[in-house]
Amino acid sequence: MPDELKRYVSPSLFALAFICLFLPFTSLSCGGQEVASFSTIDLAVGQEIEGERINSNLFSVTIIALILLGIFLGFKDISPRALIGVAAVGVVALLGKVIWISIRLNQEEELMGAPIEVSYETGFYFLFLLFLAVVAWNIYRMKLEEP
């Protein structure tokens, strides 16, 4: 692969991750009936479900900011280590978001007295895989640049 093309792989992966922000991230169901489905964008700006407002989620905002930072840095002549760091923090933010959703659902179950089931959708899996792909690509790039 020509050197000039190698520098576009990371920003392209981050751009794909940006598109994944609009895919369903999680869906909630109660008694086998789907109640709601949320994308990362929905959770970043806040959403209303059944008359109850779900406030903006800091993890979702962080994920969006990291993806935009990754696109920006990817076009700069920057060390692959920086891009690995951005993607690694993205993975941590994704996992933090999953924990936040679990805690929030436990609180709701206590209030409602009914079990709420959560399932993670394509948006979650694609974001996770794309962040890992950025890490893997940039580790590969570092190995190529070694003398």
Long-range contacts (C-beta under 8 A, 24 or more apart in sequence): 6-141, 6-144, 7-74, 7-75, 7-77, 8-74, 8-75, 9-137, 10-70, 10-73, 10-74, 10-80, 10-83, 10-134, 10-137, 10-138, 11-70, 11-71, 11-74, 11-75, 12-74, 13-70, 13-130, 13-133, 13-134, 13-137, 14-67, 14-70, 14-71, 14-74, 14-130, 14-134, 15-71, 16-126, 16-130, 17-67, 17-70, 17-90, 17-126, 17-127, 17-130, 17-131, 18-67, 18-68, 18-71, 20-122, 20-123, 20-126, 20-127, 20-130, 21-63, 21-64, 21-67, 21-123, 21-127, 22-123, 23-121, 23-122, 23-123, 23-126, 24-121, 24-122, 24-123, 25-120, 25-121, 25-123, 25-124, 25-127, 26-101, 26-118, 26-119, 26-120, 26-121, 26-123, 26-124, 27-118, 27-119, 27-121, 28-105, 28-116, 28-117, 28-118, 29-116, 29-117, 29-119, 30-112, 30-114, 30-115, 30-116, 30-117, 31-114, 31-115, 35-116, 37-121, 39-123, 40-64, 40-123, 40-127, 43-97, 54-104, 57-97, 57-100, 59-93, 59-94, 59-96, 59-97, 59-100, 60-97, 62-89, 62-93, 63-90, 63-93, 63-94, 63-97, 63-127, 66-90, 66-93, 70-134, 80-138, 80-139, 80-141, 80-142, 80-145, 81-138, 81-142, 83-134, 83-138, 84-134, 84-135, 84-138, 84-139, 86-134, 87-131, 87-132, 87-134, 87-135, 87-138, 88-131, 88-135, 90-127, 90-131, 90-134, 91-128, 91-131, 91-132, 91-135, 94-124, 94-127, 94-128, 94-131, 98-124
